[in-house]
Amino acid sequence: MVELLTMLFEACGAKYHDKSDLMDEIDVDDVIVALVSCAKQDLYLKYLGWTLNDQVINIHQLIAEDDLGHLYDLLIDDPPEIRHATGALVYDHLITQKFNSSQSGSRGENDNSSKVHLDRMLRILEELPPNPIMTIYVIDDVWDYMKAIKDWKCIISMLLDENSSISDKGATNLVQLLCASVKKAIGERIVPAIDNRKQYHSKAQKDITVAMMESYPLLLRKFISDKAKVSLLVESVLYMKLEFYSSRRQEQNFKNVLQLMKEAFFKHGDKYPLRACVKAINFCCTESQGELQDFARSKLTELEKEIIAKLKSAIREVVNMCLHLSWSLQSIIDGESVSAASLTSLVSKRDALLQELEYFVNLATDSNEGGKSGSELAGRVREL
């Protein structure tokens, strides 16, 4: 079935959907007539019939509202033409609801606002399994059709709304939508593709920076305790034009961003926020200008010194722990009465501690001997 749909779509659907003047209208109608009886019984052919014949509005009615949920599987299907056409279907039926006759008479003038469309998009994402990859695919599928997904000011406003009814899962999805939208807008691939050539869009990068400059510190401060959200938000700086912070007199916001990144680094022990923060601060050190570049480098130096101080303190604590175990063991050995259980327990703890120390020492040695190029921060930690 999948192979049949792929051949039919590539032969007719994709060309007609994108360039209707390249395909004879009669050919499309012939395909629809041949498939319409099957389409009423098969969800995949319902989707195909809709895609192949945009001019016949009745084709849209072949898909009942209750059946649309089954089409979510096609949003992560291959080839991408199938996914994007399904994205158009989901956008028209579930986001703009242009074919929902029950609501057509009651819509207000704000029904097509960005917030309304984003709320509907969040409802779709919340119905998906809690898988970030699926969320990214859905965002990619509706990208070409959904203007609201590129309304960064509206997305940020929804995230910062203290009276919002959005759930925590919805907020995570909205943060992921914002970050994926930012990456997609400047030409980054957010899903795997055969053509990996990057299309750089400087105007989009400018618009993103202007939209986020003042609110970026607020977003980081609000979600700094959530490692999933803050990891995504911190990396957003990689897609901004940092020179705008100087030309638009937003120096203080830039400094606030760096301070919050530093706080986020020490707040979370998970590797993803740690890596995101280091990558973002390094980016600020290289891409900012003048006084702001000096400030970024000073923050990196502060971060390095604090890490080294914390690492030395941790090493001393571990050494003291080892000595304590050794002394305890010796006191038991020298004692008149020693239980076998106490002796076994202490020896086991000591050996476990030494094994952990040996593991981390070997890990650092292997990384150093492997010739991996790292940041100055990583190099200085290895020197300890």
Backbone hydrogen bonds in HBPLUS format (Angstrom, degrees):
<---DONOR---> <-ACCEPTOR-->    atom                        ^
c    i                          cat <-CA-CA->   ^        H-A-AA   ^      H-
h    n   atom  resd res      DA  || num        DHA   H-A  angle D-A-AA Bond
n    s   type  num  typ     dist DA aas  dist angle  dist       angle   num
A0005-LEU N   A0001-MET O   2.93 MM   4  6.18 164.8  1.95 154.5 158.0     1
A0006-THR N   A0002-VAL O   2.92 MM   4  6.10 154.9  1.98 146.5 153.9     2
A0007-MET N   A0003-GLU O   2.99 MM   4  6.25 162.0  2.02 150.6 154.4     3
A0008-LEU N   A0004-LEU O   2.99 MM   4  6.21 168.9  2.01 154.9 158.0     4
A0009-PHE N   A0005-LEU O   2.81 MM   4  5.88 161.3  1.85 149.0 155.0     5
A0010-GLU N   A0006-THR O   2.91 MM   4  6.02 166.3  1.92 151.0 154.8     6
A0011-ALA N   A0007-MET O   2.93 MM   4  5.99 149.0  2.02 143.9 152.7     7
A0012-CYS N   A0008-LEU O   2.91 MM   4  5.96 150.3  2.00 146.7 154.0     8
A0014-ALA N   A0009-PHE O   2.87 MM   5  5.84 163.7  1.90 149.6 151.8     9
A0016-TYR N   A0012-CYS O   2.95 MM   4  6.04 163.4  1.98 158.7 164.2    10
A0017-HIS N   A0013-GLY O   2.72 MM   4  5.73 162.4  1.75 158.2 163.8    11
A0018-ASP N   A0014-ALA O   3.15 MM   4  6.20 154.0  2.22 143.6 148.9    12
A0019-LYS N   A0015-LYS O   2.76 MM   4  5.59 157.6  1.81 147.3 155.2    13
A0022-LEU N   A0019-LYS O   3.07 MM   3  5.75 167.4  2.09 121.2 125.2    14
A0023-MET N   A0020-SER O   3.44 MM   3  5.78 169.1  2.46 108.5 111.5    15
A0027-ASP N   A0024-ASP O   3.07 MM   3  5.48 126.2  2.38 107.1 119.6    16
A0029-ASP N   A0025-GLU O   3.11 MM   4  6.43 159.9  2.15 149.1 154.4    17
A0030-ASP N   A0026-ILE O   2.89 MM   4  6.14 153.5  1.96 151.4 158.6    18
A0031-VAL N   A0027-ASP O   3.15 MM   4  6.43 153.6  2.22 144.2 150.4    19
A0032-ILE N   A0028-VAL O   2.98 MM   4  6.30 158.6  2.03 151.2 157.3    20
A0033-VAL N   A0029-ASP O   2.88 MM   4  6.10 162.7  1.91 154.3 158.1    21
A0034-ALA N   A0030-ASP O   3.14 MM   4  6.28 155.7  2.20 142.8 149.0    22
A0035-LEU N   A0031-VAL O   3.07 MM   4  6.25 139.0  2.24 143.0 154.1    23
A0035-LEU N   A0032-ILE O   3.14 MM   3  5.14 126.9  2.44  94.3 108.1    24
A0036-VAL N   A0032-ILE O   2.84 MM   4  5.67 132.8  2.06 152.9 163.0    25
A0038-CYS N   A0035-LEU O   3.05 MM   3  5.36 115.4  2.49 105.6 121.0    26
A0039-ALA N   A0035-LEU O   2.72 MM   4  5.81 151.0  1.80 157.4 167.4    27
A0040-LYS N   A0036-VAL O   3.31 MM   4  6.51 138.9  2.49 142.1 148.3    28
A0041-GLN N   A0038-CYS O   2.95 MM   3  5.49 153.4  2.03 114.4 122.6    29
A0042-ASP N   A0038-CYS O   3.06 MM   4  6.17 127.1  2.35 146.9 161.8    30
A0046-LYS N   A0042-ASP O   2.94 MM   4  6.21 145.2  2.07 148.2 159.1    31
A0047-TYR N   A0043-LEU O   3.08 MM   4  6.35 160.6  2.12 147.3 151.0    32
A0048-LEU N   A0044-TYR O   2.94 MM   4  6.27 154.2  2.01 141.9 149.7    33
A0049-GLY N   A0045-LEU O   2.77 MM   4  5.87 165.1  1.79 149.4 153.0    34
A0050-TRP N   A0046-LYS O   3.09 MM   4  6.32 157.5  2.14 147.8 153.4    35
A0051-THR N   A0047-TYR O   3.01 MM   4  6.25 158.9  2.06 148.0 154.0    36
A0052-LEU N   A0048-LEU O   2.90 MM   4  6.09 160.5  1.94 158.4 162.7    37
A0059-ILE N   A0056-VAL O   3.08 MM   3  5.81 154.2  2.15 118.9 125.6    38
A0060-HIS N   A0057-ILE O   3.07 MM   3  5.73 144.4  2.20 113.8 121.8    39
A0061-GLN N   A0058-ASN O   2.96 MM   3  5.34 138.7  2.14 106.1 117.4    40
A0062-LEU N   A0059-ILE O   3.04 MM   3  5.54 162.5  2.08 112.8 118.5    41
A0063-ILE N   A0060-HIS O   3.34 MM   3  6.13 166.0  2.36 117.7 120.7    42
A0067-ASP N   A0064-ALA O   2.94 MM   3  5.30 142.7  2.08 107.5 118.7    43
A0068-LEU N   A0065-GLU O   3.30 MM   3  5.54 154.6  2.37 104.7 111.7    44
A0070-HIS N   A0067-ASP O   3.13 MM   3  5.80 145.0  2.25 116.0 123.9    45
A0071-LEU N   A0068-LEU O   2.94 MM   3  5.38 149.1  2.04 111.1 120.6    46
A0072-TYR N   A0069-GLY O   3.27 MM   3  5.71 165.8  2.29 110.4 114.7    47
A0074-LEU N   A0071-LEU O   2.95 MM   3  5.45 139.7  2.12 111.4 121.8    48
A0075-LEU N   A0072-TYR O   2.96 MM   3  5.27 151.8  2.04 107.7 116.8    49
A0076-ILE N   A0073-ASP O   3.44 MM   3  6.06 166.7  2.46 111.8 115.3    50
A0077-ASP N   A0074-LEU O   3.22 MM   3  4.78 164.2  2.25 103.6 102.6    51
A0082-ILE N   A0079-PRO O   3.04 MM   3  5.66 133.6  2.26 116.7 126.6    52
A0084-HIS N   A0080-PRO O   2.86 MM   4  6.06 169.1  1.88 159.2 161.1    53
A0085-ALA N   A0081-GLU O   3.02 MM   4  6.08 156.2  2.08 142.2 148.7    54
A0086-THR N   A0082-ILE O   3.01 MM   4  6.18 156.1  2.06 147.9 154.7    55
A0087-GLY N   A0083-ARG O   2.80 MM   4  6.09 145.7  1.91 143.2 154.3    56
A0088-ALA N   A0084-HIS O   2.92 MM   4  6.25 144.7  2.05 141.5 150.0    57
A0089-LEU N   A0085-ALA O   3.08 MM   4  6.41 150.0  2.17 141.1 149.0    58
A0090-VAL N   A0086-THR O   2.86 MM   4  6.17 164.4  1.88 156.2 159.6    59
A0091-TYR N   A0087-GLY O   2.85 MM   4  5.97 156.7  1.90 145.1 152.2    60
A0092-ASP N   A0088-ALA O   2.92 MM   4  6.11 165.5  1.94 148.4 151.8    61
A0093-HIS N   A0089-LEU O   2.96 MM   4  6.06 166.3  1.98 154.1 158.1    62
A0094-LEU N   A0090-VAL O   2.82 MM   4  5.41 156.0  1.88 140.8 149.1    63
A0095-ILE N   A0091-TYR O   3.11 MM   4  4.82 140.2  2.27 114.9 125.7    64
A0096-THR N   A0091-TYR O   2.85 MM   5  6.19 169.1  1.86 173.0 175.0    65
A0098-LYS N   A0092-ASP O   3.00 MM   6  5.83 141.9  2.15 160.2 168.2    66
A0100-ASN N   A0097-GLN O   3.28 MM   3  5.27 167.3  2.29 106.7 108.7    67
A0103-GLN N   A0100-ASN O   3.16 MM   3  5.80 155.7  2.22 115.2 121.5    68
A0104-SER N   A0101-SER O   3.36 MM   3  4.99 144.7  2.49  90.0  99.8    69
A0106-SER N   A0103-GLN O   3.09 MM   3  5.33 146.4  2.20 106.0 115.9    70
A0111-ASP N   A0108-GLY O   3.20 MM   3  5.45 165.2  2.23 113.6 114.6    71
A0113-SER N   A0110-ASN O   3.03 MM   3  5.11 160.2  2.07 113.6 114.1    72
A0117-HIS N   A0113-SER O   3.16 MM   4  6.45 166.8  2.18 155.0 158.2    73
A0118-LEU N   A0114-SER O   2.82 MM   4  5.99 155.8  1.87 152.0 159.6    74
A0119-ASP N   A0115-LYS O   2.86 MM   4  6.03 155.9  1.92 149.1 155.3    75
A0120-ARG N   A0116-VAL O   3.10 MM   4  6.38 156.2  2.16 146.3 152.3    76
A0121-MET N   A0117-HIS O   2.92 MM   4  6.15 150.5  2.01 143.2 152.0    77
A0122-LEU N   A0118-LEU O   2.88 MM   4  6.14 154.3  1.95 148.6 155.1    78
A0123-ARG N   A0119-ASP O   3.09 MM   4  6.41 147.6  2.20 141.6 150.0    79
A0124-ILE N   A0120-ARG O   3.12 MM   4  6.46 150.1  2.21 144.4 151.9    80
A0125-LEU N   A0121-MET O   2.96 MM   4  6.30 161.7  1.99 152.8 157.6    81
A0126-GLU N   A0122-LEU O   2.89 MM   4  6.05 149.0  1.99 147.1 155.2    82
A0127-GLU N   A0124-ILE O   3.12 MM   3  5.38 142.1  2.27 102.6 113.3    83
A0128-LEU N   A0125-LEU O   3.14 MM   3  5.33 151.2  2.22 102.7 111.4    84
A0131-ASN N   A0129-PRO O   2.59 MM   2  5.50 132.9  1.81 116.6 100.3    85
A0134-MET N   A0131-ASN O   3.08 MM   3  5.52 122.1  2.43 110.2 123.0    86
A0135-THR N   A0131-ASN O   3.27 MM   4  6.64 158.9  2.31 153.0 159.1    87
A0136-ILE N   A0132-PRO O   3.02 MM   4  6.27 154.9  2.08 147.1 153.1    88
A0137-TYR N   A0133-ILE O   3.03 MM   4  6.33 155.9  2.09 148.7 155.0    89
A0138-VAL N   A0134-MET O   3.03 MM   4  6.31 162.7  2.06 153.7 157.4    90
A0139-ILE N   A0135-THR O   3.04 MM   4  6.28 160.2  2.09 149.1 154.7    91
A0140-ASP N   A0136-ILE O   2.95 MM   4  6.18 158.8  1.99 149.4 155.2    92
A0141-ASP N   A0137-TYR O   2.89 MM   4  6.12 148.9  1.99 147.8 156.7    93
A0142-VAL N   A0138-VAL O   3.19 MM   4  6.45 150.1  2.28 151.7 156.8    94
A0145-TYR N   A0142-VAL O   3.08 MM   3  5.52 144.1  2.22 112.6 122.9    95
A0146-MET N   A0142-VAL O   3.02 MM   4  5.90 149.5  2.11 166.2 175.5    96
A0149-ILE N   A0146-MET O   3.37 MM   3  5.75 146.2  2.50 103.8 111.8    97
A0150-LYS N   A0147-LYS O   2.92 MM   3  5.54 159.8  1.97 117.7 124.4    98
A0151-ASP N   A0148-ALA O   3.02 MM   3  4.91 165.2  2.04 104.9 108.2    99
A0155-ILE N   A0151-ASP O   3.11 MM   4  6.46 160.6  2.15 153.1 158.9   100
A0156-ILE N   A0152-TRP O   2.91 MM   4  6.06 166.4  1.93 152.2 155.7   101
A0157-SER N   A0153-LYS O   2.93 MM   4  6.05 155.8  1.99 142.7 149.9   102
A0158-MET N   A0154-CYS O   2.97 MM   4  6.23 153.0  2.05 148.1 154.8   103
A0159-LEU N   A0155-ILE O   3.03 MM   4  6.34 151.1  2.11 146.4 154.5   104
A0160-LEU N   A0156-ILE O   2.95 MM   4  6.17 147.2  2.06 149.9 158.6   105
A0161-ASP N   A0157-SER O   3.08 MM   4  6.06 119.5  2.46 138.3 151.6   106
A0164-SER N   A0161-ASP O   3.34 MM   3  5.31 158.6  2.38 108.6 108.4   107
A0171-ALA N   A0167-SER O   2.80 MM   4  6.11 150.6  1.88 147.8 155.9   108
A0172-THR N   A0168-ASP O   2.96 MM   4  6.25 153.4  2.04 145.6 152.6   109
A0173-ASN N   A0169-LYS O   2.92 MM   4  6.21 158.9  1.97 148.6 154.4   110
A0174-LEU N   A0170-GLY O   2.84 MM   4  6.05 147.8  1.94 143.1 152.7   111
A0175-VAL N   A0171-ALA O   2.88 MM   4  6.13 153.9  1.95 147.5 153.9   112
A0176-GLN N   A0172-THR O   2.93 MM   4  6.16 159.8  1.97 147.7 153.7   113
A0177-LEU N   A0173-ASN O   2.78 MM   4  5.98 148.6  1.87 141.6 151.1   114
A0178-LEU N   A0174-LEU O   2.88 MM   4  6.11 157.9  1.93 145.8 151.2   115
A0179-CYS N   A0175-VAL O   3.00 MM   4  6.24 168.6  2.01 154.1 156.3   116
A0180-ALA N   A0176-GLN O   2.89 MM   4  5.95 161.3  1.93 148.3 154.0   117
A0181-SER N   A0177-LEU O   2.86 MM   4  5.86 154.1  1.93 144.7 152.5   118
A0182-VAL N   A0178-LEU O   2.96 MM   4  6.17 153.1  2.04 146.7 153.8   119
A0183-LYS N   A0179-CYS O   3.08 MM   4  6.31 162.4  2.11 145.7 149.9   120
A0184-LYS N   A0180-ALA O   2.89 MM   4  6.05 164.6  1.92 149.8 154.5   121
A0185-ALA N   A0181-SER O   2.90 MM   4  5.94 151.0  1.98 143.7 151.5   122
A0188-GLU N   A0183-LYS O   2.94 MM   5  5.19 151.2  2.02 157.1 147.6   123
A0187-GLY N   A0184-LYS O   3.13 MM   3  5.21 160.7  2.17 105.3 110.7   124
A0205-GLN N   A0201-HIS O   3.23 MM   4  6.54 155.0  2.30 144.2 151.3   125
A0206-LYS N   A0202-SER O   2.94 MM   4  6.23 151.0  2.03 146.3 154.0   126
A0207-ASP N   A0203-LYS O   2.90 MM   4  6.21 163.9  1.93 152.8 156.7   127
A0208-ILE N   A0204-ALA O   2.87 MM   4  6.05 158.6  1.91 151.6 157.4   128
A0209-THR N   A0205-GLN O   3.04 MM   4  6.18 161.2  2.07 144.0 149.0   129
A0210-VAL N   A0206-LYS O   2.99 MM   4  6.23 167.6  2.01 157.0 159.8   130
A0211-ALA N   A0207-ASP O   2.98 MM   4  6.10 155.8  2.04 144.8 151.7   131
A0212-MET N   A0208-ILE O   3.01 MM   4  6.15 141.7  2.16 145.9 155.7   132
A0213-MET N   A0209-THR O   2.92 MM   4  5.74 142.1  2.06 155.5 161.8   133
A0216-TYR N   A0212-MET O   2.71 MM   4  5.21 140.4  1.86 163.0 162.1   134
A0218-LEU N   A0215-SER O   3.03 MM   3  5.14 116.8  2.45  99.7 115.7   135
A0219-LEU N   A0215-SER O   2.97 MM   4  6.31 153.6  2.04 157.6 165.3   136
A0220-LEU N   A0216-TYR O   3.06 MM   4  6.34 167.1  2.08 157.2 160.0   137
A0221-ARG N   A0217-PRO O   2.93 MM   4  6.06 160.7  1.97 147.1 152.7   138
A0222-LYS N   A0218-LEU O   2.98 MM   4  6.09 155.5  2.04 144.4 150.9   139
A0223-PHE N   A0219-LEU O   3.08 MM   4  6.24 158.8  2.13 151.7 156.5   140
A0226-ASP N   A0223-PHE O   3.07 MM   3  5.39 157.0  2.12 112.1 119.3   141
A0230-VAL N   A0226-ASP O   2.88 MM   4  5.94 172.1  1.88 166.3 168.9   142
A0231-SER N   A0227-LYS O   3.15 MM   4  5.87 148.3  2.25 130.2 137.6   143
A0233-LEU N   A0229-LYS O   2.98 MM   4  6.24 166.2  2.00 154.8 159.2   144
A0234-VAL N   A0230-VAL O   2.88 MM   4  5.85 161.7  1.91 147.1 151.6   145
A0235-GLU N   A0231-SER O   3.43 MM   4  6.55 157.9  2.48 139.3 144.0   146
A0236-SER N   A0233-LEU O   3.07 MM   3  5.24 147.7  2.18 102.5 112.4   147
A0237-VAL N   A0234-VAL O   3.42 MM   3  6.26 163.6  2.44 118.8 121.3   148
A0238-LEU N   A0235-GLU O   3.05 MM   3  5.66 156.4  2.11 116.0 122.5   149
A0239-TYR N   A0236-SER O   3.08 MM   3  5.75 168.6  2.09 120.4 124.1   150
A0240-MET N   A0237-VAL O   3.25 MM   3  5.29 160.4  2.29 115.1 113.0   151
A0244-PHE N   A0241-LYS O   3.13 MM   3  5.97 161.6  2.16 120.6 125.8   152
A0245-TYR N   A0242-LEU O   3.05 MM   3  5.65 151.9  2.13 114.1 121.1   153
A0246-SER N   A0243-GLU O   3.11 MM   3  5.49 140.2  2.28 104.7 114.8   154
A0247-SER N   A0243-GLU O   3.11 MM   4  6.48 168.7  2.12 153.0 155.5   155
A0248-ARG N   A0244-PHE O   2.79 MM   4  5.54 150.0  1.88 143.1 149.2   156
A0250-GLN N   A0245-TYR O   2.80 MM   5  4.63 155.0  1.86 143.5 148.8   157
A0249-ARG N   A0246-SER O   3.28 MM   3  5.22 163.7  2.31 105.1 107.7   158
A0254-PHE N   A0250-GLN O   3.15 MM   4  6.50 153.5  2.23 151.3 159.0   159
A0255-LYS N   A0251-GLU O   3.01 MM   4  6.35 156.8  2.07 151.3 157.3   160
A0256-ASN N   A0252-GLN O   2.87 MM   4  6.13 152.8  1.95 146.8 154.8   161
A0257-VAL N   A0253-ASN O   2.94 MM   4  6.15 151.9  2.02 145.2 152.3   162
A0258-LEU N   A0254-PHE O   3.14 MM   4  6.48 160.9  2.17 150.7 154.3   163
A0259-GLN N   A0255-LYS O   3.04 MM   4  6.27 159.0  2.08 148.1 153.9   164
A0260-LEU N   A0256-ASN O   2.97 MM   4  6.17 156.7  2.03 148.5 154.7   165
A0261-MET N   A0257-VAL O   2.92 MM   4  6.19 148.6  2.02 147.4 156.7   166
A0262-LYS N   A0258-LEU O   3.01 MM   4  6.26 155.3  2.07 146.5 152.7   167
A0263-GLU N   A0259-GLN O   3.00 MM   4  6.31 154.3  2.07 144.3 151.4   168
A0264-ALA N   A0260-LEU O   2.84 MM   4  6.03 155.7  1.90 145.9 152.8   169
A0265-PHE N   A0261-MET O   2.96 MM   4  6.17 146.9  2.07 143.4 152.0   170
A0266-PHE N   A0262-LYS O   3.34 MM   4  6.71 156.4  2.40 148.4 151.8   171
A0267-LYS N   A0263-GLU O   3.00 MM   4  6.08 125.6  2.31 139.5 154.7   172
A0274-LEU N   A0270-ASP O   3.33 MM   4  6.44 159.7  2.37 149.5 155.3   173
A0275-ARG N   A0271-LYS O   2.87 MM   4  5.93 166.0  1.89 150.2 153.8   174
A0276-ALA N   A0272-TYR O   2.95 MM   4  6.05 160.0  1.99 149.0 155.3   175
A0277-CYS N   A0273-PRO O   2.94 MM   4  6.01 160.1  1.98 146.1 150.7   176
A0278-VAL N   A0274-LEU O   3.07 MM   4  6.31 166.5  2.09 152.2 155.6   177
A0279-LYS N   A0275-ARG O   2.92 MM   4  6.01 165.8  1.94 151.1 155.6   178
A0280-ALA N   A0276-ALA O   2.94 MM   4  6.04 157.1  2.00 144.9 151.6   179
A0281-ILE N   A0277-CYS O   2.90 MM   4  6.08 165.0  1.92 153.3 157.1   180
A0282-ASN N   A0278-VAL O   2.96 MM   4  6.05 162.7  1.99 149.7 154.8   181
A0283-PHE N   A0279-LYS O   2.99 MM   4  6.14 150.9  2.08 140.8 149.0   182
A0284-CYS N   A0280-ALA O   2.97 MM   4  6.29 154.5  2.03 147.5 154.0   183
A0285-CYS N   A0281-ILE O   3.01 MM   4  6.28 144.7  2.13 143.3 153.0   184
A0286-THR N   A0282-ASN O   3.19 MM   4  6.48 139.2  2.36 142.4 152.2   185
A0286-THR N   A0283-PHE O   3.18 MM   3  5.30 129.8  2.44  97.4 110.0   186
A0287-GLU N   A0283-PHE O   2.84 MM   4  5.87 158.5  1.89 159.1 165.0   187
A0288-SER N   A0284-CYS O   3.22 MM   4  5.42 149.5  2.32 128.3 132.4   188
A0292-LEU N   A0289-GLN O   3.11 MM   3  5.66 124.1  2.43 151.2 143.3   189
A0293-GLN N   A0289-GLN O   3.29 MM   4  4.91 146.8  2.41 100.6 104.9   190
A0293-GLN N   A0290-GLY O   3.10 MM   3  5.37 125.8  2.41 101.6 115.0   191
A0294-ASP N   A0290-GLY O   3.16 MM   4  6.57 155.6  2.22 149.6 156.6   192
A0295-PHE N   A0291-GLU O   2.94 MM   4  6.23 152.3  2.02 145.3 153.3   193
A0296-ALA N   A0292-LEU O   2.92 MM   4  6.13 157.8  1.97 144.5 150.1   194
A0297-ARG N   A0293-GLN O   2.96 MM   4  6.21 160.8  2.00 150.5 155.2   195
A0298-SER N   A0294-ASP O   2.97 MM   4  6.18 147.8  2.08 142.6 151.7   196
A0299-LYS N   A0295-PHE O   2.97 MM   4  6.28 149.7  2.06 147.6 155.7   197
A0300-LEU N   A0296-ALA O   2.99 MM   4  6.32 150.4  2.08 145.6 153.9   198
A0301-THR N   A0297-ARG O   2.96 MM   4  6.21 154.2  2.03 143.2 150.1   199
A0302-GLU N   A0298-SER O   2.91 MM   4  6.19 155.5  1.97 145.3 151.9   200
A0303-LEU N   A0299-LYS O   2.88 MM   4  6.10 155.5  1.94 145.2 152.1   201
A0304-GLU N   A0300-LEU O   2.90 MM   4  6.18 158.5  1.95 149.7 155.0   202
A0305-LYS N   A0301-THR O   2.99 MM   4  6.24 166.4  2.01 153.6 156.4   203
A0306-GLU N   A0302-GLU O   2.95 MM   4  6.16 161.4  1.98 151.9 156.9   204
A0307-ILE N   A0303-LEU O   2.94 MM   4  6.11 156.9  2.00 149.5 156.0   205
A0308-ILE N   A0304-GLU O   2.94 MM   4  6.18 164.5  1.96 154.8 158.7   206
A0309-ALA N   A0305-LYS O   2.93 MM   4  6.12 158.7  1.97 146.4 152.5   207
A0310-LYS N   A0306-GLU O   2.91 MM   4  6.06 161.2  1.94 147.7 152.7   208
A0311-LEU N   A0307-ILE O   2.79 MM   4  5.95 151.6  1.87 148.0 156.8   209
A0312-LYS N   A0308-ILE O   2.90 MM   4  6.11 161.9  1.93 150.5 154.6   210
A0313-SER N   A0309-ALA O   3.02 MM   4  6.20 156.3  2.07 144.0 150.8   211
A0314-ALA N   A0310-LYS O   2.92 MM   4  6.10 153.7  1.98 142.9 150.1   212
A0315-ILE N   A0311-LEU O   2.88 MM   4  6.15 154.0  1.94 148.5 155.9   213
A0316-ARG N   A0312-LYS O   2.97 MM   4  6.24 160.7  2.00 148.8 153.4   214
A0317-GLU N   A0313-SER O   2.98 MM   4  6.23 153.1  2.05 144.2 151.9   215
A0318-VAL N   A0314-ALA O   2.92 MM   4  6.19 154.0  1.98 148.4 155.1   216
A0319-VAL N   A0315-ILE O   2.89 MM   4  6.13 163.6  1.91 154.1 158.7   217
A0320-ASN N   A0316-ARG O   2.89 MM   4  6.09 162.5  1.92 149.0 153.8   218
A0321-MET N   A0317-GLU O   2.94 MM   4  6.14 147.7  2.05 139.0 148.3   219
A0322-CYS N   A0318-VAL O   2.92 MM   4  6.23 154.5  1.98 149.8 156.5   220
A0323-LEU N   A0319-VAL O   2.90 MM   4  6.22 160.1  1.94 153.5 159.0   221
A0324-HIS N   A0320-ASN O   2.83 MM   4  6.00 154.8  1.89 145.7 153.0   222
A0325-LEU N   A0321-MET O   3.01 MM   4  6.28 156.6  2.06 146.9 152.5   223
A0326-SER N   A0322-CYS O   2.93 MM   4  6.22 156.7  1.99 147.1 154.1   224
A0327-TRP N   A0323-LEU O   2.79 MM   4  6.02 164.2  1.82 155.1 159.0   225
A0328-SER N   A0324-HIS O   2.91 MM   4  6.04 159.4  1.96 146.6 152.7   226
A0329-LEU N   A0325-LEU O   2.88 MM   4  6.03 155.7  1.94 145.0 152.1   227
A0330-GLN N   A0326-SER O   2.87 MM   4  6.13 157.4  1.92 148.8 155.2   228
A0331-SER N   A0327-TRP O   2.87 MM   4  6.11 156.3  1.92 149.9 156.1   229
A0332-ILE N   A0328-SER O   3.09 MM   4  6.32 147.3  2.20 143.3 151.4   230
A0333-ILE N   A0329-LEU O   2.97 MM   4  6.25 155.1  2.03 147.5 154.9   231
A0334-ASP N   A0330-GLN O   2.86 MM   4  6.11 155.3  1.92 150.0 156.5   232
A0335-GLY N   A0331-SER O   3.09 MM   4  6.01 120.5  2.46 128.7 142.2   233
A0335-GLY N   A0332-ILE O   3.22 MM   3  5.03 140.0  2.39  91.7 103.1   234
A0343-LEU N   A0339-SER O   3.18 MM   4  6.42 164.7  2.20 152.4 156.5   235
A0344-THR N   A0340-ALA O   2.96 MM   4  6.09 164.5  1.98 149.4 153.8   236
A0345-SER N   A0341-ALA O   2.98 MM   4  6.09 159.1  2.03 146.8 152.5   237
A0346-LEU N   A0342-SER O   3.07 MM   4  6.25 165.8  2.09 151.5 154.3   238
A0347-VAL N   A0343-LEU O   3.08 MM   4  6.23 166.8  2.10 153.2 157.1   239
A0348-SER N   A0344-THR O   3.00 MM   4  6.08 156.5  2.06 144.7 151.6   240
A0349-LYS N   A0345-SER O   3.03 MM   4  6.27 157.2  2.08 147.8 153.5   241
A0350-ARG N   A0346-LEU O   2.96 MM   4  6.16 163.0  1.99 151.3 156.0   242
A0351-ASP N   A0347-VAL O   2.96 MM   4  6.13 167.3  1.98 151.6 155.1   243
A0352-ALA N   A0348-SER O   2.96 MM   4  6.11 156.1  2.01 145.8 152.7   244
A0353-LEU N   A0349-LYS O   3.00 MM   4  6.18 157.7  2.05 148.0 153.5   245
A0354-LEU N   A0350-ARG O   3.01 MM   4  6.30 163.4  2.03 153.7 157.9   246
A0355-GLN N   A0351-ASP O   2.91 MM   4  6.09 151.3  1.99 145.9 153.9   247
A0356-GLU N   A0352-ALA O   3.04 MM   4  6.28 153.2  2.11 145.4 151.9   248
A0357-LEU N   A0353-LEU O   3.06 MM   4  6.37 161.4  2.09 151.0 155.7   249
A0358-GLU N   A0354-LEU O   2.91 MM   4  6.09 159.1  1.95 146.8 152.8   250
A0359-TYR N   A0355-GLN O   2.92 MM   4  6.11 151.3  2.00 143.9 151.6   251
A0360-PHE N   A0356-GLU O   3.16 MM   4  6.48 164.5  2.19 155.1 156.6   252
A0361-VAL N   A0357-LEU O   3.03 MM   4  6.21 156.1  2.09 149.8 156.9   253
A0362-ASN N   A0358-GLU O   2.95 MM   4  6.06 164.3  1.98 148.8 153.1   254
A0363-LEU N   A0359-TYR O   2.90 MM   4  6.08 149.0  2.00 144.2 153.7   255
A0364-ALA N   A0360-PHE O   3.08 MM   4  6.24 160.9  2.12 143.8 147.3   256
A0365-THR N   A0361-VAL O   3.00 MM   4  6.23 155.2  2.07 146.1 153.6   257
A0366-ASP N   A0362-ASN O   2.81 MM   4  5.98 163.2  1.84 151.8 155.8   258
A0367-SER N   A0363-LEU O   3.11 MM   4  6.27 158.7  2.15 144.9 150.4   259
A0368-ASN N   A0364-ALA O   3.08 MM   4  6.23 151.4  2.17 141.5 149.1   260
A0369-GLU N   A0365-THR O   2.89 MM   4  6.12 159.4  1.93 154.6 160.0   261
A0370-GLY N   A0366-ASP O   2.92 MM   4  5.91 133.9  2.13 140.4 152.1   262
A0379-GLY N   A0375-SER O   3.08 MM   4  6.39 160.4  2.12 151.4 156.9   263
A0380-ARG N   A0376-GLU O   3.02 MM   4  6.22 156.2  2.08 149.7 155.0   264
A0381-VAL N   A0377-LEU O   3.13 MM   4  6.38 149.8  2.22 147.1 155.1   265
A0382-ARG N   A0378-ALA O   3.13 MM   4  6.37 155.4  2.19 148.1 154.0   266
A0383-GLU N   A0379-GLY O   3.27 MM   4  6.51 135.0  2.48 137.8 149.0   267
A0384-LEU N   A0381-VAL O   3.21 MM   3  5.66 160.7  2.25 110.5 116.3   268
